[in-house]
Amino acid sequence: MEEMKMKVVFEYSSAGLKKRLLTTFMPAPPATTFLEFYLQDNNVIAIGMDDSYIQIYNVQVNEVKTKLKGHHKRITGLAFSNSLNVLISAGEDYQVN
């Protein structure tokens, strides 16, 4: 079951300070843990995520082109190899892919 996030917001009005509880039913999106720019095409970025996925993002069209899965824990490092034309990734699962 997904964790429900709650947020307390304080509002100030002429009547004084009021406290409101806002409830979010969707889980927060995974956090970005690593960014790597593809030097051969400045529009492409590899984004390592907290949920162990890698997103290949095109900045020019503002779109995720693909999501890669190969780790079981968060991504801790990314590097494009210019000579081999591959993306190398490292994760908290002690794997290098």
C-alpha positions as CSV (number, residue, x, y, z in Angstrom):
1,M,0.0,0.0,0.0
2,E,1.3,3.4,-1.0
3,E,2.1,5.9,1.8
4,M,-0.3,8.9,2.0
5,K,1.4,12.2,2.4
6,M,-0.1,14.9,4.7
7,K,0.8,18.6,4.7
8,V,-0.1,21.2,7.3
9,V,-0.5,24.7,5.9
10,F,-0.9,27.8,8.0
11,E,-2.9,30.7,6.6
12,Y,-2.9,34.2,7.9
13,S,-5.9,36.5,7.5
14,S,-7.3,39.5,9.4
15,A,-9.1,37.0,11.7
16,G,-5.7,35.6,12.7
17,L,-3.6,32.5,12.1
18,K,-5.5,29.4,10.9
19,K,-4.3,25.9,10.5
20,R,-5.5,23.8,7.6
21,L,-4.7,20.2,6.8
22,L,-4.1,19.4,3.1
23,T,-4.1,15.7,2.2
24,T,-2.4,14.4,-0.9
25,F,-3.6,10.9,-2.1
26,M,-0.9,10.4,-4.7
27,P,2.6,9.5,-3.5
28,A,5.4,11.9,-4.1
29,P,7.3,11.4,-7.4
30,P,10.7,9.7,-7.1
31,A,13.6,12.0,-6.4
32,T,16.4,12.7,-8.9
33,T,19.7,11.2,-7.7
34,F,22.0,11.8,-10.6
35,L,22.2,13.8,-13.9
36,E,24.5,13.1,-16.8
37,F,24.6,15.1,-20.0
38,Y,25.2,13.4,-23.4
39,L,28.0,15.5,-24.9
40,Q,27.3,14.4,-28.5
41,D,23.8,15.8,-28.3
42,N,23.2,18.6,-25.7
43,N,19.5,18.0,-25.8
44,V,19.8,14.6,-24.1
45,I,20.1,14.0,-20.4
46,A,20.2,10.7,-18.4
47,I,18.4,11.1,-15.1
48,G,19.0,8.6,-12.3
49,M,16.1,8.2,-10.0
50,D,15.5,7.2,-6.4
51,D,13.2,4.4,-7.5
52,S,16.0,2.7,-9.4
53,Y,14.9,3.8,-12.9
54,I,16.9,5.9,-15.4
55,Q,15.0,8.3,-17.6
56,I,16.4,9.4,-20.9
57,Y,15.1,13.0,-21.3
58,N,15.1,15.2,-24.4
59,V,15.4,18.8,-23.3
60,Q,14.4,20.3,-26.7
61,V,11.0,18.6,-26.8
62,N,10.5,18.5,-23.0
63,E,9.8,14.7,-23.0
64,V,11.0,11.5,-21.4
65,K,12.1,9.4,-24.4
66,T,12.5,6.1,-22.5
67,K,12.8,4.7,-19.0
68,L,15.5,2.1,-18.3
69,K,15.3,-0.5,-15.5
70,G,18.4,-2.4,-14.4
71,H,19.0,-1.7,-10.8
72,H,17.1,-2.7,-7.6
73,K,18.0,0.3,-5.6
74,R,18.6,4.0,-6.2
75,I,20.9,5.2,-9.0
76,T,24.2,6.6,-7.6
77,G,26.1,7.3,-10.8
78,L,25.8,7.7,-14.6
79,A,28.3,8.2,-17.4
80,F,28.0,8.2,-21.1
81,S,30.9,6.6,-23.0
82,N,31.7,8.6,-26.1
83,S,33.8,5.8,-27.7
84,L,31.4,2.9,-27.1
85,N,28.1,4.9,-27.4
86,V,26.7,3.4,-24.2
87,L,25.4,4.6,-20.9
88,I,27.0,3.2,-17.7
89,S,25.1,3.2,-14.5
90,A,25.9,2.5,-10.8
91,G,23.4,1.9,-8.0
92,E,23.1,1.3,-4.3
93,D,22.6,-2.3,-5.2
94,Y,26.4,-2.5,-5.8
95,Q,25.9,-3.2,-9.6
96,V,27.5,-1.4,-12.5
97,N,25.5,-1.8,-15.7
